[in-house]
């Protein structure tokens, strides 16, 4: 099954781990969230409420501003990031 047809089914999606590196880039680019989604997640790690993080917003992507001088990089999740996507 090709990628486009798989995205149209209700089949579970596989997670993807992506690691980006930008040799010689700004070590502290400005990060900006993109496309806030309707989803929230909660992290109840630890035994006390002070350690918990309820209702954390989920975003569809992230923008790295000033990666290199005058260069900004956008990374998005979902179908738009697949082969041929943006």
C-alpha positions in Angstrom: 0.0 0.0 0.0 1.5 3.4 -0.9 1.8 6.2 1.6 -1.2 8.3 0.4 -3.6 5.3 0.5 -2.3 4.3 4.0 -3.1 7.8 5.3 -6.7 7.5 4.1 -7.4 4.4 6.2 -8.2 4.1 9.9 -5.1 1.9 10.4 -2.8 2.8 13.3 0.1 5.1 12.4 3.7 4.4 13.2 5.6 6.8 15.2 8.7 8.4 13.6 11.7 9.7 15.4 13.5 12.5 13.6 16.8 14.1 14.6 17.9 17.3 12.9 21.3 18.8 13.0 22.5 22.1 11.5 26.3 22.2 11.5 27.7 25.6 12.1 24.2 26.9 13.0 23.1 29.3 15.8 23.3 27.2 19.0 20.2 28.9 20.4 17.6 29.5 17.7 14.3 30.9 18.8 11.6 28.2 18.9 8.0 29.0 18.1 5.1 26.5 18.2 2.9 26.2 15.0 -0.7 25.2 14.5 -2.1 24.5 18.0 -4.2 21.4 17.9 -7.5 20.7 19.8 -5.7 17.9 21.7 -4.1 18.3 25.2 -2.1 15.7 27.0 -1.4 15.2 30.7 1.7 13.9 32.4 1.1 12.4 35.8 4.6 11.4 36.6 5.6 11.2 40.3 3.5 10.8 43.4 2.7 14.4 44.2 0.6 16.9 42.3 3.5 19.4 42.1 5.2 16.9 39.7 2.2 16.6 37.4 1.5 18.5 34.2 -2.2 18.4 33.3 -3.7 19.8 30.0 -0.4 20.4 28.1 -1.2 21.8 24.7 -0.2 19.9 21.6 1.1 21.6 18.5 1.3 20.6 14.9 4.8 21.8 14.3 7.7 24.0 15.4 9.5 26.9 13.8 13.2 27.4 14.4 13.9 31.1 13.8 17.4 32.2 12.9 18.9 28.8 12.5 21.5 30.4 10.2 21.6 34.1 9.5 18.4 34.9 7.6 17.2 31.3 7.6 14.1 29.9 9.4 13.2 26.2 9.4 9.7 24.8 9.9 9.0 21.3 11.0 5.4 19.9 11.0 3.8 16.6 12.0 1.0 14.8 10.4 0.3 14.0 6.7 1.9 17.2 5.4 5.3 15.9 6.5 5.1 12.7 4.5 6.7 12.0 1.2 6.0 14.9 -1.1 4.5 16.9 1.8 5.7 20.2 3.1 
